[in-house]
Amino acid sequence: MEQKIHQGRNVKRFREMLGIKQEALAFDLGEEWNQKKISLLEQKATIEAPLLQAISNVLNIPVEAFQNFDEEQAINIISNTFHDFKDNAVASAMNYQCSFNPIDKIVELYDEKIALYERMLKEKEEMMERLERLIHKA
């Protein structure tokens, strides 16, 4: 029996790996989204293609990752690779050359979170201004 990929669970996994809260994802998806809708979305086995594309754009992760990632299969591959090559595992890890500067990635993620915070703060300020205008009109 072939195990079906659970797209909602994959959205949750990648979102959590990126350190993004449901509220932040909802904010980036638009006004009709909130934390509760994201929670329900992450329980869905299959997500509509346009919505999956929107999530892909927000998280900057290819749609195929949500459609094809199988955690059990990944664990089996890692486990089998480790057991098959356990004598060389430590040597391989010691010779690993990182293809990016981890500090640059941390700074990049930090900058993205600051930009998100600034967008949320600006949205709050605009909402307060609208409320003040409505109060003064009443």
MIGUTOR-244496 format. One record per residue (C-alpha): residue in three letters; x, y, z. Coordinates in pm, whole numbers, padded with zeros to 5 digits, always signed. Each point is the difference from the previous one (the first is absolute). Layout:
BEGIN
ALAXYZ;...
***
This chain:
BEGIN
MET+00000+00000+00000;GLU+00146+00331-00109;GLN+00006+00268+00267;LYS-00151+00330-00111;ILE+00193+00323+00051;HIS-00175+00226+00254;GLN+00044+00350-00145;GLY-00140+00182+00303;ARG+00244-00176+00232;ASN+00281+00091-00238;VAL-00105+00367+00007;LYS+00015-00017+00380;ARG+00342-00171+00000;PHE+00159+00253-00234;ARG-00168+00296+00174;GLU+00133-00120+00336;MET+00348-00064-00144;LEU+00003+00363-00113;GLY-00112+00116+00345;ILE-00316+00161-00138;LYS-00312+00006+00217;GLN-00346-00076-00138;GLU-00101+00363+00059;ALA+00288+00128-00213;LEU-00083-00238-00285;ALA-00365+00106+00020;PHE+00104+00367-00012;ASP+00209-00057-00312;LEU-00279-00198-00173;GLY-00246+00288+00031;GLU-00288+00150+00193;GLU-00228-00303-00028;TRP+00256-00213+00187;ASN+00049-00044+00373;GLN+00178-00240+00236;LYS-00301-00233+00026;LYS-00029-00034-00380;ILE+00373-00082-00022;SER-00045-00264+00271;LEU-00287-00157-00197;LEU+00199+00023-00324;GLU+00290-00191+00159;GLN-00239-00287+00075;LYS-00101-00041-00367;ALA+00154-00290-00190;THR-00030+00184-00332;ILE+00017+00375-00059;GLU-00135+00171-00312;ALA+00275+00086-00252;PRO-00049+00382+00002;LEU+00010+00010+00381;LEU+00305-00228+00009;GLN+00170+00239-00246;ALA-00084+00298+00223;ILE+00148-00179+00304;SER+00304-00090-00211;ASN+00049+00367-00087;VAL-00036+00114+00362;LEU+00234-00265+00146;ASN+00234+00010-00302;ILE-00011-00379-00029;PRO-00073-00185-00326;VAL-00355-00136-00036;GLU+00153-00341-00071;ALA+00138-00012+00355;PHE-00355+00009+00141;GLN-00123-00249-00260;ASN+00282-00256+00022;PHE+00164+00011+00343;ASP-00053-00327+00187;GLU+00148+00011+00352;GLU-00005-00378+00047;GLN+00181-00055-00329;ALA+00256+00270+00088;ILE+00065-00164+00340;ASN+00043-00340-00168;ILE+00249+00143-00249;ILE+00199+00172+00276;SER-00011-00309+00221;ASN+00107-00235-00281;THR+00273+00236-00111;PHE+00132+00028+00353;HIS+00003-00378+00053;ASP+00152-00069-00341;PHE+00274+00254+00046;LYS+00037+00019+00378;ASP+00379-00050-00020;ASN+00032+00298-00234;ALA-00270+00216+00158;VAL+00228+00186+00241;ALA+00266+00054-00265;SER-00260+00126-00246;ALA-00145+00239+00256;MET+00346+00136+00080;ASN+00069+00065-00369;TYR-00334+00167-00067;GLN+00039+00335-00176;CYS-00292+00234+00054;SER-00111+00161-00329;PHE-00124+00317+00174;ASN+00105+00216+00288;PRO-00224-00091+00297;ILE+00039+00350+00146;ASP-00132+00150-00324;LYS-00303-00230+00025;ILE-00063+00104+00361;VAL+00025+00367-00095;GLU-00231-00058-00297;LEU-00263-00173+00220;TYR+00035+00275+00261;ASP-00054+00267-00269;GLU-00306-00185-00129;LYS-00149-00018+00349;ILE+00067+00372+00056;ALA-00169+00080-00333;LEU-00301-00213+00100;TYR-00018+00173+00340;GLU+00021+00343-00167;ARG-00279-00095-00243;MET-00216-00119+00289;LEU+00074+00318+00197;LYS-00086+00218-00301;GLU-00324-00195-00048;LYS-00086+00057+00368;GLU+00071+00373-00030;GLU-00219+00026-00312;MET-00279-00186+00178;MET+00027+00238+00298;GLU-00020+00300-00234;ARG-00311-00145-00169;LEU-00160-00061+00340;GLU+00078+00355+00112;ARG-00156+00139-00319;LEU-00309-00214+00053;ILE-00029+00115+00361;HIS+00027+00367-00101;LYS-00267-00045-00269;ALA-00245-00152+00250;
***
